[in-house]
């Protein structure tokens, strides 16, 4: 993502930047991200990504693209999508998405545990356990080959989003959502809320129903 920011001004259109290695990998809110050899890391640069609200909705586009890319390689894989930006495999976190903006541009960073996953002790308490595609499905894929699957899948979902708006993306995402209809925890910068995961609204916000009523949450960390 740092490289994407560096070359952004010279890009005429969307561009994937693939990393064979990383020396300063990062996750959401400054968290560390492990990138051992055999795992996947890339960023998609969209120089003109629309309004700020459209930019935020690209996490759903990217999630669906990741889902389809993995399904193409491992059709029997048990996948789920965790709001706002994780892909789960057999209930564990296999992939993460990080969005950063730069003026009218959007950078979508994607990391996938293809061959290796961090130890459970390396993630914060209560977080979903990390898993890898290889360990969970016995499917081995080179990161550079996965790049092709992901880019193709993203192009399909980006076209749908650009043509028809967020609603078909939202419906597809909800059909694959983890813990929909179940009680979850959502931790914001100020508080933690417990409630039933009802839906994702037209703005991409998490909608919970709790003892205090229905609430729409624009940004939070979710725990099961």
Biotite code that builds the C-alpha atoms (Angstrom):
import biotite.structure as struc

atoms = struc.array([
    struc.Atom([0.000, 0.000, 0.000], chain_id="A", res_id=1, res_name="UNK", atom_name="CA", element="C"),
    struc.Atom([2.949, 2.303, 0.621], chain_id="A", res_id=2, res_name="UNK", atom_name="CA", element="C"),
    struc.Atom([4.215, 1.563, -2.882], chain_id="A", res_id=3, res_name="UNK", atom_name="CA", element="C"),
    struc.Atom([0.743, 2.194, -4.260], chain_id="A", res_id=4, res_name="UNK", atom_name="CA", element="C"),
    struc.Atom([0.695, 5.613, -2.620], chain_id="A", res_id=5, res_name="UNK", atom_name="CA", element="C"),
    struc.Atom([4.135, 6.368, -4.055], chain_id="A", res_id=6, res_name="UNK", atom_name="CA", element="C"),
    struc.Atom([3.210, 5.612, -7.689], chain_id="A", res_id=7, res_name="UNK", atom_name="CA", element="C"),
    struc.Atom([-0.396, 6.806, -7.544], chain_id="A", res_id=8, res_name="UNK", atom_name="CA", element="C"),
    struc.Atom([0.076, 10.102, -9.388], chain_id="A", res_id=9, res_name="UNK", atom_name="CA", element="C"),
    struc.Atom([1.576, 8.326, -12.390], chain_id="A", res_id=10, res_name="UNK", atom_name="CA", element="C"),
    struc.Atom([-1.321, 5.904, -12.900], chain_id="A", res_id=11, res_name="UNK", atom_name="CA", element="C"),
    struc.Atom([-3.826, 6.539, -15.677], chain_id="A", res_id=12, res_name="UNK", atom_name="CA", element="C"),
    struc.Atom([-6.272, 3.868, -14.500], chain_id="A", res_id=13, res_name="UNK", atom_name="CA", element="C"),
    struc.Atom([-6.790, 0.969, -12.086], chain_id="A", res_id=14, res_name="UNK", atom_name="CA", element="C"),
    struc.Atom([-3.627, -0.961, -11.290], chain_id="A", res_id=15, res_name="UNK", atom_name="CA", element="C"),
    struc.Atom([-2.791, -4.025, -9.200], chain_id="A", res_id=16, res_name="UNK", atom_name="CA", element="C"),
    struc.Atom([0.488, -3.918, -7.275], chain_id="A", res_id=17, res_name="UNK", atom_name="CA", element="C"),
    struc.Atom([1.628, -7.373, -6.166], chain_id="A", res_id=18, res_name="UNK", atom_name="CA", element="C"),
    struc.Atom([4.185, -7.846, -3.370], chain_id="A", res_id=19, res_name="UNK", atom_name="CA", element="C"),
    struc.Atom([6.469, -10.870, -3.391], chain_id="A", res_id=20, res_name="UNK", atom_name="CA", element="C"),
    struc.Atom([7.722, -9.877, 0.057], chain_id="A", res_id=21, res_name="UNK", atom_name="CA", element="C"),
    struc.Atom([6.804, -7.223, 2.611], chain_id="A", res_id=22, res_name="UNK", atom_name="CA", element="C"),
    struc.Atom([8.956, -5.470, 5.186], chain_id="A", res_id=23, res_name="UNK", atom_name="CA", element="C"),
    struc.Atom([6.285, -3.295, 6.823], chain_id="A", res_id=24, res_name="UNK", atom_name="CA", element="C"),
    struc.Atom([2.981, -5.135, 6.519], chain_id="A", res_id=25, res_name="UNK", atom_name="CA", element="C"),
    struc.Atom([0.060, -3.598, 8.394], chain_id="A", res_id=26, res_name="UNK", atom_name="CA", element="C"),
    struc.Atom([-3.563, -4.287, 9.151], chain_id="A", res_id=27, res_name="UNK", atom_name="CA", element="C"),
    struc.Atom([-6.547, -2.217, 10.266], chain_id="A", res_id=28, res_name="UNK", atom_name="CA", element="C"),
    struc.Atom([-5.965, 0.490, 12.893], chain_id="A", res_id=29, res_name="UNK", atom_name="CA", element="C"),
    struc.Atom([-2.206, 0.015, 12.749], chain_id="A", res_id=30, res_name="UNK", atom_name="CA", element="C"),
    struc.Atom([-2.240, -3.659, 13.724], chain_id="A", res_id=31, res_name="UNK", atom_name="CA", element="C"),
    struc.Atom([0.621, -5.860, 12.602], chain_id="A", res_id=32, res_name="UNK", atom_name="CA", element="C"),
    struc.Atom([0.076, -8.212, 9.655], chain_id="A", res_id=33, res_name="UNK", atom_name="CA", element="C"),
    struc.Atom([2.244, -11.267, 9.076], chain_id="A", res_id=34, res_name="UNK", atom_name="CA", element="C"),
    struc.Atom([3.401, -11.957, 5.500], chain_id="A", res_id=35, res_name="UNK", atom_name="CA", element="C"),
    struc.Atom([5.531, -15.138, 5.366], chain_id="A", res_id=36, res_name="UNK", atom_name="CA", element="C"),
    struc.Atom([6.686, -16.579, 2.045], chain_id="A", res_id=37, res_name="UNK", atom_name="CA", element="C"),
    struc.Atom([3.889, -18.363, 0.216], chain_id="A", res_id=38, res_name="UNK", atom_name="CA", element="C"),
    struc.Atom([1.138, -16.007, 1.357], chain_id="A", res_id=39, res_name="UNK", atom_name="CA", element="C"),
    struc.Atom([-0.514, -13.387, -0.819], chain_id="A", res_id=40, res_name="UNK", atom_name="CA", element="C"),
    struc.Atom([-0.315, -9.627, -0.593], chain_id="A", res_id=41, res_name="UNK", atom_name="CA", element="C"),
    struc.Atom([-1.409, -7.080, -3.178], chain_id="A", res_id=42, res_name="UNK", atom_name="CA", element="C"),
    struc.Atom([-3.049, -3.686, -3.474], chain_id="A", res_id=43, res_name="UNK", atom_name="CA", element="C"),
    struc.Atom([-5.489, -2.450, -6.079], chain_id="A", res_id=44, res_name="UNK", atom_name="CA", element="C"),
    struc.Atom([-5.279, 1.257, -6.885], chain_id="A", res_id=45, res_name="UNK", atom_name="CA", element="C"),
    struc.Atom([-8.427, 2.954, -8.169], chain_id="A", res_id=46, res_name="UNK", atom_name="CA", element="C"),
    struc.Atom([-7.337, 6.494, -9.113], chain_id="A", res_id=47, res_name="UNK", atom_name="CA", element="C"),
    struc.Atom([-10.927, 7.706, -9.453], chain_id="A", res_id=48, res_name="UNK", atom_name="CA", element="C"),
    struc.Atom([-13.070, 5.701, -7.040], chain_id="A", res_id=49, res_name="UNK", atom_name="CA", element="C"),
    struc.Atom([-16.111, 7.960, -6.776], chain_id="A", res_id=50, res_name="UNK", atom_name="CA", element="C"),
    struc.Atom([-17.585, 9.463, -3.637], chain_id="A", res_id=51, res_name="UNK", atom_name="CA", element="C"),
    struc.Atom([-16.300, 8.706, -0.131], chain_id="A", res_id=52, res_name="UNK", atom_name="CA", element="C"),
    struc.Atom([-19.352, 6.507, 0.457], chain_id="A", res_id=53, res_name="UNK", atom_name="CA", element="C"),
    struc.Atom([-18.625, 4.512, -2.720], chain_id="A", res_id=54, res_name="UNK", atom_name="CA", element="C"),
    struc.Atom([-15.031, 4.070, -1.595], chain_id="A", res_id=55, res_name="UNK", atom_name="CA", element="C"),
    struc.Atom([-16.112, 2.475, 1.669], chain_id="A", res_id=56, res_name="UNK", atom_name="CA", element="C"),
    struc.Atom([-18.441, 0.061, -0.098], chain_id="A", res_id=57, res_name="UNK", atom_name="CA", element="C"),
    struc.Atom([-15.505, -1.366, -2.064], chain_id="A", res_id=58, res_name="UNK", atom_name="CA", element="C"),
    struc.Atom([-14.685, -3.565, 0.946], chain_id="A", res_id=59, res_name="UNK", atom_name="CA", element="C"),
    struc.Atom([-17.812, -5.580, 0.086], chain_id="A", res_id=60, res_name="UNK", atom_name="CA", element="C"),
    struc.Atom([-16.770, -5.771, -3.567], chain_id="A", res_id=61, res_name="UNK", atom_name="CA", element="C"),
    struc.Atom([-13.325, -7.007, -2.539], chain_id="A", res_id=62, res_name="UNK", atom_name="CA", element="C"),
    struc.Atom([-14.795, -9.538, -0.082], chain_id="A", res_id=63, res_name="UNK", atom_name="CA", element="C"),
    struc.Atom([-16.974, -11.074, -2.771], chain_id="A", res_id=64, res_name="UNK", atom_name="CA", element="C"),
    struc.Atom([-14.057, -11.183, -5.194], chain_id="A", res_id=65, res_name="UNK", atom_name="CA", element="C"),
    struc.Atom([-11.942, -13.014, -2.609], chain_id="A", res_id=66, res_name="UNK", atom_name="CA", element="C"),
    struc.Atom([-14.792, -15.427, -1.938], chain_id="A", res_id=67, res_name="UNK", atom_name="CA", element="C"),
    struc.Atom([-15.117, -16.268, -5.645], chain_id="A", res_id=68, res_name="UNK", atom_name="CA", element="C"),
    struc.Atom([-11.358, -16.550, -6.170], chain_id="A", res_id=69, res_name="UNK", atom_name="CA", element="C"),
    struc.Atom([-11.001, -19.060, -3.333], chain_id="A", res_id=70, res_name="UNK", atom_name="CA", element="C"),
    struc.Atom([-14.077, -21.003, -4.450], chain_id="A", res_id=71, res_name="UNK", atom_name="CA", element="C"),
    struc.Atom([-12.582, -21.330, -7.934], chain_id="A", res_id=72, res_name="UNK", atom_name="CA", element="C"),
    struc.Atom([-9.528, -23.002, -6.396], chain_id="A", res_id=73, res_name="UNK", atom_name="CA", element="C"),
    struc.Atom([-11.268, -24.946, -3.615], chain_id="A", res_id=74, res_name="UNK", atom_name="CA", element="C"),
    struc.Atom([-14.933, -25.517, -4.544], chain_id="A", res_id=75, res_name="UNK", atom_name="CA", element="C"),
    struc.Atom([-15.654, -27.461, -1.356], chain_id="A", res_id=76, res_name="UNK", atom_name="CA", element="C"),
    struc.Atom([-14.215, -24.777, 0.951], chain_id="A", res_id=77, res_name="UNK", atom_name="CA", element="C"),
    struc.Atom([-16.587, -23.601, 3.684], chain_id="A", res_id=78, res_name="UNK", atom_name="CA", element="C"),
    struc.Atom([-16.315, -19.829, 3.369], chain_id="A", res_id=79, res_name="UNK", atom_name="CA", element="C"),
    struc.Atom([-18.027, -16.918, 5.085], chain_id="A", res_id=80, res_name="UNK", atom_name="CA", element="C"),
    struc.Atom([-17.734, -13.138, 5.047], chain_id="A", res_id=81, res_name="UNK", atom_name="CA", element="C"),
    struc.Atom([-17.243, -11.269, 8.320], chain_id="A", res_id=82, res_name="UNK", atom_name="CA", element="C"),
    struc.Atom([-18.244, -7.616, 8.504], chain_id="A", res_id=83, res_name="UNK", atom_name="CA", element="C"),
    struc.Atom([-16.609, -5.349, 7.626], chain_id="A", res_id=84, res_name="UNK", atom_name="CA", element="C"),
    struc.Atom([-13.704, -6.866, 5.709], chain_id="A", res_id=85, res_name="UNK", atom_name="CA", element="C"),
    struc.Atom([-12.589, -10.410, 6.580], chain_id="A", res_id=86, res_name="UNK", atom_name="CA", element="C"),
    struc.Atom([-12.946, -13.700, 4.715], chain_id="A", res_id=87, res_name="UNK", atom_name="CA", element="C"),
    struc.Atom([-13.432, -16.779, 6.880], chain_id="A", res_id=88, res_name="UNK", atom_name="CA", element="C"),
    struc.Atom([-12.561, -20.385, 6.057], chain_id="A", res_id=89, res_name="UNK", atom_name="CA", element="C"),
    struc.Atom([-13.964, -23.128, 8.293], chain_id="A", res_id=90, res_name="UNK", atom_name="CA", element="C"),
    struc.Atom([-14.740, -20.372, 10.789], chain_id="A", res_id=91, res_name="UNK", atom_name="CA", element="C"),
    struc.Atom([-11.183, -19.005, 10.906], chain_id="A", res_id=92, res_name="UNK", atom_name="CA", element="C"),
    struc.Atom([-9.767, -15.827, 9.385], chain_id="A", res_id=93, res_name="UNK", atom_name="CA", element="C"),
    struc.Atom([-8.044, -16.527, 6.089], chain_id="A", res_id=94, res_name="UNK", atom_name="CA", element="C"),
    struc.Atom([-7.953, -13.052, 4.518], chain_id="A", res_id=95, res_name="UNK", atom_name="CA", element="C"),
    struc.Atom([-8.206, -9.384, 5.406], chain_id="A", res_id=96, res_name="UNK", atom_name="CA", element="C"),
    struc.Atom([-8.898, -6.183, 3.487], chain_id="A", res_id=97, res_name="UNK", atom_name="CA", element="C"),
    struc.Atom([-7.634, -2.690, 4.259], chain_id="A", res_id=98, res_name="UNK", atom_name="CA", element="C"),
    struc.Atom([-8.901, 0.485, 2.567], chain_id="A", res_id=99, res_name="UNK", atom_name="CA", element="C"),
    struc.Atom([-6.937, 3.719, 2.393], chain_id="A", res_id=100, res_name="UNK", atom_name="CA", element="C"),
    struc.Atom([-7.902, 6.896, 0.553], chain_id="A", res_id=101, res_name="UNK", atom_name="CA", element="C"),
    struc.Atom([-5.752, 9.519, -1.098], chain_id="A", res_id=102, res_name="UNK", atom_name="CA", element="C"),
    struc.Atom([-7.887, 12.347, -2.466], chain_id="A", res_id=103, res_name="UNK", atom_name="CA", element="C"),
    struc.Atom([-10.085, 10.870, -5.197], chain_id="A", res_id=104, res_name="UNK", atom_name="CA", element="C"),
    struc.Atom([-8.090, 7.641, -5.174], chain_id="A", res_id=105, res_name="UNK", atom_name="CA", element="C"),
    struc.Atom([-8.727, 4.449, -3.243], chain_id="A", res_id=106, res_name="UNK", atom_name="CA", element="C"),
    struc.Atom([-6.137, 1.818, -2.375], chain_id="A", res_id=107, res_name="UNK", atom_name="CA", element="C"),
    struc.Atom([-7.471, -1.633, -1.487], chain_id="A", res_id=108, res_name="UNK", atom_name="CA", element="C"),
    struc.Atom([-4.908, -3.768, 0.311], chain_id="A", res_id=109, res_name="UNK", atom_name="CA", element="C"),
    struc.Atom([-5.559, -7.515, 0.431], chain_id="A", res_id=110, res_name="UNK", atom_name="CA", element="C"),
    struc.Atom([-3.709, -10.160, 2.413], chain_id="A", res_id=111, res_name="UNK", atom_name="CA", element="C"),
    struc.Atom([-4.471, -13.884, 2.169], chain_id="A", res_id=112, res_name="UNK", atom_name="CA", element="C"),
    struc.Atom([-3.061, -16.746, 4.213], chain_id="A", res_id=113, res_name="UNK", atom_name="CA", element="C"),
    struc.Atom([-2.488, -19.142, 1.349], chain_id="A", res_id=114, res_name="UNK", atom_name="CA", element="C"),
    struc.Atom([0.253, -21.280, 2.888], chain_id="A", res_id=115, res_name="UNK", atom_name="CA", element="C"),
    struc.Atom([0.733, -20.108, 6.468], chain_id="A", res_id=116, res_name="UNK", atom_name="CA", element="C"),
    struc.Atom([-1.310, -18.606, 9.305], chain_id="A", res_id=117, res_name="UNK", atom_name="CA", element="C"),
    struc.Atom([-0.145, -16.806, 12.455], chain_id="A", res_id=118, res_name="UNK", atom_name="CA", element="C"),
    struc.Atom([-0.386, -18.649, 15.744], chain_id="A", res_id=119, res_name="UNK", atom_name="CA", element="C"),
    struc.Atom([-3.535, -18.028, 17.747], chain_id="A", res_id=120, res_name="UNK", atom_name="CA", element="C"),
    struc.Atom([-1.343, -16.452, 20.438], chain_id="A", res_id=121, res_name="UNK", atom_name="CA", element="C"),
    struc.Atom([-0.260, -13.780, 17.959], chain_id="A", res_id=122, res_name="UNK", atom_name="CA", element="C"),
    struc.Atom([-3.730, -12.239, 17.623], chain_id="A", res_id=123, res_name="UNK", atom_name="CA", element="C"),
    struc.Atom([-5.703, -10.250, 20.181], chain_id="A", res_id=124, res_name="UNK", atom_name="CA", element="C"),
    struc.Atom([-7.897, -12.014, 22.710], chain_id="A", res_id=125, res_name="UNK", atom_name="CA", element="C"),
    struc.Atom([-11.321, -12.823, 21.326], chain_id="A", res_id=126, res_name="UNK", atom_name="CA", element="C"),
    struc.Atom([-10.253, -12.473, 17.691], chain_id="A", res_id=127, res_name="UNK", atom_name="CA", element="C"),
    struc.Atom([-11.133, -15.123, 15.137], chain_id="A", res_id=128, res_name="UNK", atom_name="CA", element="C"),
    struc.Atom([-8.435, -17.791, 14.917], chain_id="A", res_id=129, res_name="UNK", atom_name="CA", element="C"),
    struc.Atom([-6.125, -17.427, 11.895], chain_id="A", res_id=130, res_name="UNK", atom_name="CA", element="C"),
    struc.Atom([-6.153, -20.202, 9.286], chain_id="A", res_id=131, res_name="UNK", atom_name="CA", element="C"),
    struc.Atom([-4.512, -20.867, 5.927], chain_id="A", res_id=132, res_name="UNK", atom_name="CA", element="C"),
    struc.Atom([-5.986, -22.203, 2.707], chain_id="A", res_id=133, res_name="UNK", atom_name="CA", element="C"),
    struc.Atom([-3.399, -24.977, 2.483], chain_id="A", res_id=134, res_name="UNK", atom_name="CA", element="C"),
    struc.Atom([-3.878, -26.282, 6.013], chain_id="A", res_id=135, res_name="UNK", atom_name="CA", element="C"),
    struc.Atom([-7.678, -26.212, 5.866], chain_id="A", res_id=136, res_name="UNK", atom_name="CA", element="C"),
    struc.Atom([-8.264, -27.543, 2.344], chain_id="A", res_id=137, res_name="UNK", atom_name="CA", element="C"),
    struc.Atom([-4.954, -29.141, 1.222], chain_id="A", res_id=138, res_name="UNK", atom_name="CA", element="C"),
    struc.Atom([-5.078, -26.803, -1.799], chain_id="A", res_id=139, res_name="UNK", atom_name="CA", element="C"),
    struc.Atom([-1.721, -25.305, -2.739], chain_id="A", res_id=140, res_name="UNK", atom_name="CA", element="C"),
    struc.Atom([-1.565, -22.241, -4.962], chain_id="A", res_id=141, res_name="UNK", atom_name="CA", element="C"),
    struc.Atom([1.289, -19.893, -5.755], chain_id="A", res_id=142, res_name="UNK", atom_name="CA", element="C"),
    struc.Atom([0.639, -16.272, -4.762], chain_id="A", res_id=143, res_name="UNK", atom_name="CA", element="C"),
    struc.Atom([1.279, -15.041, -8.307], chain_id="A", res_id=144, res_name="UNK", atom_name="CA", element="C"),
    struc.Atom([-1.313, -17.514, -9.629], chain_id="A", res_id=145, res_name="UNK", atom_name="CA", element="C"),
    struc.Atom([-3.832, -16.416, -7.013], chain_id="A", res_id=146, res_name="UNK", atom_name="CA", element="C"),
    struc.Atom([-3.340, -12.868, -8.281], chain_id="A", res_id=147, res_name="UNK", atom_name="CA", element="C"),
    struc.Atom([-4.943, -13.881, -11.573], chain_id="A", res_id=148, res_name="UNK", atom_name="CA", element="C"),
    struc.Atom([-7.965, -15.482, -9.936], chain_id="A", res_id=149, res_name="UNK", atom_name="CA", element="C"),
    struc.Atom([-8.516, -12.470, -7.693], chain_id="A", res_id=150, res_name="UNK", atom_name="CA", element="C"),
    struc.Atom([-8.101, -9.836, -10.397], chain_id="A", res_id=151, res_name="UNK", atom_name="CA", element="C"),
    struc.Atom([-10.608, -11.636, -12.629], chain_id="A", res_id=152, res_name="UNK", atom_name="CA", element="C"),
    struc.Atom([-13.150, -11.982, -9.834], chain_id="A", res_id=153, res_name="UNK", atom_name="CA", element="C"),
    struc.Atom([-12.745, -8.373, -8.724], chain_id="A", res_id=154, res_name="UNK", atom_name="CA", element="C"),
    struc.Atom([-13.324, -7.106, -12.270], chain_id="A", res_id=155, res_name="UNK", atom_name="CA", element="C"),
    struc.Atom([-16.678, -8.925, -12.358], chain_id="A", res_id=156, res_name="UNK", atom_name="CA", element="C"),
    struc.Atom([-17.908, -7.508, -9.046], chain_id="A", res_id=157, res_name="UNK", atom_name="CA", element="C"),
    struc.Atom([-16.568, -4.027, -9.746], chain_id="A", res_id=158, res_name="UNK", atom_name="CA", element="C"),
    struc.Atom([-18.515, -3.991, -13.018], chain_id="A", res_id=159, res_name="UNK", atom_name="CA", element="C"),
    struc.Atom([-21.700, -4.982, -11.189], chain_id="A", res_id=160, res_name="UNK", atom_name="CA", element="C"),
    struc.Atom([-21.136, -2.324, -8.561], chain_id="A", res_id=161, res_name="UNK", atom_name="CA", element="C"),
    struc.Atom([-20.412, 0.370, -11.156], chain_id="A", res_id=162, res_name="UNK", atom_name="CA", element="C"),
    struc.Atom([-23.420, -0.596, -13.279], chain_id="A", res_id=163, res_name="UNK", atom_name="CA", element="C"),
    struc.Atom([-26.107, -1.472, -10.750], chain_id="A", res_id=164, res_name="UNK", atom_name="CA", element="C"),
    struc.Atom([-24.963, 0.158, -7.523], chain_id="A", res_id=165, res_name="UNK", atom_name="CA", element="C"),
    struc.Atom([-24.536, -1.357, -4.088], chain_id="A", res_id=166, res_name="UNK", atom_name="CA", element="C"),
    struc.Atom([-27.815, -3.281, -3.733], chain_id="A", res_id=167, res_name="UNK", atom_name="CA", element="C"),
    struc.Atom([-26.851, -6.429, -5.727], chain_id="A", res_id=168, res_name="UNK", atom_name="CA", element="C"),
    struc.Atom([-23.453, -6.418, -4.009], chain_id="A", res_id=169, res_name="UNK", atom_name="CA", element="C"),
    struc.Atom([-25.151, -6.056, -0.631], chain_id="A", res_id=170, res_name="UNK", atom_name="CA", element="C"),
    struc.Atom([-27.557, -8.933, -1.339], chain_id="A", res_id=171, res_name="UNK", atom_name="CA", element="C"),
    struc.Atom([-24.743, -11.217, -2.494], chain_id="A", res_id=172, res_name="UNK", atom_name="CA", element="C"),
    struc.Atom([-22.629, -10.325, 0.526], chain_id="A", res_id=173, res_name="UNK", atom_name="CA", element="C"),
    struc.Atom([-25.468, -10.997, 2.966], chain_id="A", res_id=174, res_name="UNK", atom_name="CA", element="C"),
    struc.Atom([-26.040, -14.423, 1.386], chain_id="A", res_id=175, res_name="UNK", atom_name="CA", element="C"),
    struc.Atom([-22.506, -15.312, 2.470], chain_id="A", res_id=176, res_name="UNK", atom_name="CA", element="C"),
    struc.Atom([-22.382, -13.378, 5.762], chain_id="A", res_id=177, res_name="UNK", atom_name="CA", element="C"),
    struc.Atom([-21.053, -15.129, 8.862], chain_id="A", res_id=178, res_name="UNK", atom_name="CA", element="C"),
    struc.Atom([-23.284, -15.129, 11.974], chain_id="A", res_id=179, res_name="UNK", atom_name="CA", element="C"),
    struc.Atom([-26.206, -13.370, 10.305], chain_id="A", res_id=180, res_name="UNK", atom_name="CA", element="C"),
    struc.Atom([-29.158, -13.585, 12.688], chain_id="A", res_id=181, res_name="UNK", atom_name="CA", element="C"),
    struc.Atom([-26.925, -14.434, 15.638], chain_id="A", res_id=182, res_name="UNK", atom_name="CA", element="C"),
    struc.Atom([-25.736, -12.441, 18.636], chain_id="A", res_id=183, res_name="UNK", atom_name="CA", element="C"),
    struc.Atom([-22.349, -10.790, 18.125], chain_id="A", res_id=184, res_name="UNK", atom_name="CA", element="C"),
    struc.Atom([-20.220, -8.050, 19.707], chain_id="A", res_id=185, res_name="UNK", atom_name="CA", element="C"),
    struc.Atom([-19.277, -4.819, 17.930], chain_id="A", res_id=186, res_name="UNK", atom_name="CA", element="C"),
    struc.Atom([-16.474, -2.764, 19.470], chain_id="A", res_id=187, res_name="UNK", atom_name="CA", element="C"),
    struc.Atom([-16.108, 0.855, 18.380], chain_id="A", res_id=188, res_name="UNK", atom_name="CA", element="C"),
    struc.Atom([-13.499, 3.346, 19.554], chain_id="A", res_id=189, res_name="UNK", atom_name="CA", element="C"),
    struc.Atom([-15.836, 4.389, 22.376], chain_id="A", res_id=190, res_name="UNK", atom_name="CA", element="C"),
    struc.Atom([-17.965, 1.414, 23.374], chain_id="A", res_id=191, res_name="UNK", atom_name="CA", element="C"),
    struc.Atom([-18.849, -2.230, 22.910], chain_id="A", res_id=192, res_name="UNK", atom_name="CA", element="C"),
    struc.Atom([-22.336, -3.312, 21.874], chain_id="A", res_id=193, res_name="UNK", atom_name="CA", element="C"),
    struc.Atom([-23.995, -6.731, 21.973], chain_id="A", res_id=194, res_name="UNK", atom_name="CA", element="C"),
    struc.Atom([-26.896, -7.559, 19.709], chain_id="A", res_id=195, res_name="UNK", atom_name="CA", element="C"),
    struc.Atom([-28.358, -9.705, 16.971], chain_id="A", res_id=196, res_name="UNK", atom_name="CA", element="C"),
    struc.Atom([-26.744, -9.189, 13.574], chain_id="A", res_id=197, res_name="UNK", atom_name="CA", element="C"),
    struc.Atom([-29.825, -8.222, 11.561], chain_id="A", res_id=198, res_name="UNK", atom_name="CA", element="C"),
    struc.Atom([-28.407, -6.951, 8.266], chain_id="A", res_id=199, res_name="UNK", atom_name="CA", element="C"),
    struc.Atom([-26.086, -4.545, 6.485], chain_id="A", res_id=200, res_name="UNK", atom_name="CA", element="C"),
    struc.Atom([-27.877, -1.388, 5.381], chain_id="A", res_id=201, res_name="UNK", atom_name="CA", element="C"),
    struc.Atom([-27.651, 0.594, 2.142], chain_id="A", res_id=202, res_name="UNK", atom_name="CA", element="C"),
    struc.Atom([-24.625, 2.507, 3.466], chain_id="A", res_id=203, res_name="UNK", atom_name="CA", element="C"),
    struc.Atom([-22.767, -0.689, 4.358], chain_id="A", res_id=204, res_name="UNK", atom_name="CA", element="C"),
    struc.Atom([-23.321, -0.157, 8.094], chain_id="A", res_id=205, res_name="UNK", atom_name="CA", element="C"),
    struc.Atom([-23.727, -3.064, 10.472], chain_id="A", res_id=206, res_name="UNK", atom_name="CA", element="C"),
    struc.Atom([-27.258, -3.210, 11.887], chain_id="A", res_id=207, res_name="UNK", atom_name="CA", element="C"),
    struc.Atom([-27.701, -4.770, 15.330], chain_id="A", res_id=208, res_name="UNK", atom_name="CA", element="C"),
    struc.Atom([-30.818, -5.243, 17.403], chain_id="A", res_id=209, res_name="UNK", atom_name="CA", element="C"),
    struc.Atom([-30.029, -5.048, 21.111], chain_id="A", res_id=210, res_name="UNK", atom_name="CA", element="C"),
    struc.Atom([-31.909, -4.527, 24.347], chain_id="A", res_id=211, res_name="UNK", atom_name="CA", element="C"),
    struc.Atom([-31.752, -0.792, 23.618], chain_id="A", res_id=212, res_name="UNK", atom_name="CA", element="C"),
    struc.Atom([-33.273, -1.142, 20.146], chain_id="A", res_id=213, res_name="UNK", atom_name="CA", element="C"),
    struc.Atom([-31.963, -1.152, 16.591], chain_id="A", res_id=214, res_name="UNK", atom_name="CA", element="C"),
    struc.Atom([-28.633, 0.527, 15.922], chain_id="A", res_id=215, res_name="UNK", atom_name="CA", element="C"),
    struc.Atom([-26.632, 1.181, 12.740], chain_id="A", res_id=216, res_name="UNK", atom_name="CA", element="C"),
    struc.Atom([-22.858, 1.029, 13.200], chain_id="A", res_id=217, res_name="UNK", atom_name="CA", element="C"),
    struc.Atom([-20.598, 2.572, 10.524], chain_id="A", res_id=218, res_name="UNK", atom_name="CA", element="C"),
    struc.Atom([-17.272, 1.248, 11.836], chain_id="A", res_id=219, res_name="UNK", atom_name="CA", element="C"),
    struc.Atom([-16.319, -1.333, 14.461], chain_id="A", res_id=220, res_name="UNK", atom_name="CA", element="C"),
    struc.Atom([-14.409, -4.518, 15.165], chain_id="A", res_id=221, res_name="UNK", atom_name="CA", element="C"),
    struc.Atom([-16.722, -7.519, 15.327], chain_id="A", res_id=222, res_name="UNK", atom_name="CA", element="C"),
    struc.Atom([-16.262, -10.462, 17.709], chain_id="A", res_id=223, res_name="UNK", atom_name="CA", element="C"),
    struc.Atom([-18.214, -13.710, 17.811], chain_id="A", res_id=224, res_name="UNK", atom_name="CA", element="C"),
])
